[in-house]
Amino acid sequence: MFVQIVLVIVTAVQVNSQELCPSVCQCYSEGVTCKDLFSDVTDMTQHMFRGALRNLRVIGSTNIELEEDLFLRWNITSLTFLDLSQNNITKIWQKAFYCLADLEELYLSDNSITTLDSKTLYNNTRLVRLSLARNSITDIHQSTFQNNKRLRHLDLSENKLISIHPETFSYNRELEWLDLERNNITDIQSSAVRNISALQHFDVSHNNINSVHSDTFQHKVELQWLDLQSNQIANINPSTFRHHPKLIALYKSNNGIRSIKQDTFIHNRNSERIYLANNSITDINPLTFPNNAKLVHLDMSENNIKFINKDTFVYNGQLKTILLKGNSITEIHPNTFRNNRRLKFIHVQKQNYYNIFRNVYLQ
């Protein structure tokens, strides 16, 4: 008898849940996934969601043009998570998300958005994570994120941005992750990231940046991951990274860098991975890495290096991988890796190298 009662209760809950779930959706205890939810806005009054709905994901290939407060009309104003990725959205109405005051995560990636109204996110003051990746946005108004002071993760990668206004992120002091990868940005002004004191991850790779000002990343003491690869940077001022004691990974491959000054990494004592491949570097000063005792991976492949001083890596006792292929090195002194007892892999040209550290594998 007890088992029968439980089954009846469970069945009743399931039926009630389905009654409040549109036919194009799958409703669960804490969220809903719908296909082509907004394909016919004239028929929306037939459906109803649970009032306490928190998570909503919409999938489909329908062009979605939010021209009125559809979420208010559907009584789903309690959302904290909204995923509208891959919906062929081309335009977002100015107050499309106005009623979603509790929204914390918003995903609009993989659409066809070209512009974003400066007031679109005005009422989403609790927003923590926002993705606009893989759209066709050409410009971001300087006041777009001014009310999103809790924003921590912002992805604007793979758009068509040419520049970033100096005041765009002025109010986003809690921003930890900023991705501007694969745009058409030509310059990052120091004032553009001046107020983001919490920034830990910054990606501006695959753009058209030709120089980096020495004070661009000033006061970014929390920065741990910086990606500048695949730009057109020819020179790096040695003071550029002086304020980053927590920097763990630095990517500067695929640029036009000709030389690295000996004190460039002097303040980056926690750096574990440095990537300098595919540049035009001709020489490694033996005093380039003395303060990088935690360095584990170093990639200087595909440069124009001809000689390595035997004391270059003497202070890098944690090194496990060194990539030097694609250079013009003809000889390595037998004592070059005398202090690199953790070294497991060296990738060089297939020349004869004698008396290399006995545990090192040469490819």
RAUR-V518785 format. One record per residue. N is the residue number from 1. NEAR is the number of other C-alpha atoms within 8 Angstrom. Layout:
((N/NEAR) (N/NEAR))
//
This chain:
((1/4) (2/5) (3/6) (4/7) (5/8) (6/8) (7/8) (8/8) (9/8) (10/8) (11/8) (12/8) (13/8) (14/8) (15/8) (16/8) (17/9) (18/9) (19/7) (20/10) (21/13) (22/10) (23/5) (24/8) (25/11) (26/9) (27/10) (28/6) (29/4) (30/7) (31/11) (32/12) (33/11) (34/12) (35/9) (36/11) (37/10) (38/6) (39/8) (40/7) (41/6) (42/5) (43/6) (44/8) (45/8) (46/5) (47/9) (48/10) (49/11) (50/9) (51/8) (52/7) (53/14) (54/10) (55/11) (56/13) (57/11) (58/13) (59/13) (60/8) (61/8) (62/8) (63/9) (64/11) (65/9) (66/10) (67/7) (68/7) (69/12) (70/8) (71/12) (72/9) (73/8) (74/11) (75/10) (76/13) (77/12) (78/12) (79/14) (80/11) (81/11) (82/12) (83/10) (84/12) (85/11) (86/12) (87/14) (88/11) (89/12) (90/11) (91/11) (92/13) (93/11) (94/8) (95/9) (96/14) (97/11) (98/12) (99/10) (100/13) (101/11) (102/12) (103/14) (104/11) (105/11) (106/13) (107/11) (108/13) (109/12) (110/12) (111/13) (112/9) (113/12) (114/10) (115/10) (116/12) (117/10) (118/13) (119/9) (120/15) (121/13) (122/13) (123/11) (124/15) (125/12) (126/12) (127/14) (128/11) (129/11) (130/13) (131/11) (132/13) (133/12) (134/11) (135/14) (136/11) (137/12) (138/10) (139/10) (140/13) (141/10) (142/12) (143/9) (144/15) (145/14) (146/13) (147/11) (148/15) (149/12) (150/11) (151/14) (152/11) (153/11) (154/13) (155/12) (156/13) (157/12) (158/12) (159/13) (160/11) (161/12) (162/10) (163/10) (164/12) (165/9) (166/12) (167/9) (168/15) (169/14) (170/13) (171/11) (172/15) (173/11) (174/12) (175/15) (176/11) (177/12) (178/13) (179/12) (180/13) (181/12) (182/11) (183/13) (184/10) (185/12) (186/10) (187/10) (188/11) (189/10) (190/12) (191/9) (192/14) (193/12) (194/12) (195/11) (196/14) (197/12) (198/12) (199/14) (200/11) (201/12) (202/13) (203/12) (204/12) (205/12) (206/11) (207/13) (208/10) (209/12) (210/10) (211/10) (212/12) (213/9) (214/12) (215/8) (216/13) (217/12) (218/11) (219/7) (220/13) (221/11) (222/12) (223/14) (224/11) (225/12) (226/12) (227/11) (228/13) (229/12) (230/11) (231/13) (232/11) (233/12) (234/10) (235/9) (236/11) (237/10) (238/13) (239/9) (240/15) (241/12) (242/12) (243/11) (244/13) (245/11) (246/12) (247/15) (248/11) (249/11) (250/13) (251/11) (252/13) (253/12) (254/12) (255/13) (256/11) (257/12) (258/10) (259/10) (260/12) (261/9) (262/12) (263/9) (264/14) (265/14) (266/13) (267/11) (268/15) (269/13) (270/12) (271/14) (272/11) (273/11) (274/13) (275/11) (276/13) (277/12) (278/12) (279/13) (280/10) (281/12) (282/10) (283/10) (284/13) (285/10) (286/12) (287/8) (288/14) (289/14) (290/12) (291/10) (292/15) (293/12) (294/12) (295/15) (296/10) (297/11) (298/13) (299/11) (300/13) (301/12) (302/11) (303/13) (304/11) (305/12) (306/10) (307/11) (308/11) (309/10) (310/13) (311/7) (312/15) (313/14) (314/13) (315/11) (316/14) (317/13) (318/12) (319/14) (320/11) (321/11) (322/12) (323/11) (324/13) (325/10) (326/10) (327/13) (328/8) (329/10) (330/7) (331/6) (332/12) (333/9) (334/10) (335/9) (336/13) (337/12) (338/8) (339/9) (340/13) (341/8) (342/8) (343/12) (344/9) (345/10) (346/13) (347/10) (348/12) (349/10) (350/5) (351/6) (352/4) (353/7) (354/6) (355/8) (356/12) (357/9) (358/5) (359/6) (360/10) (361/7) (362/7) (363/7))
//
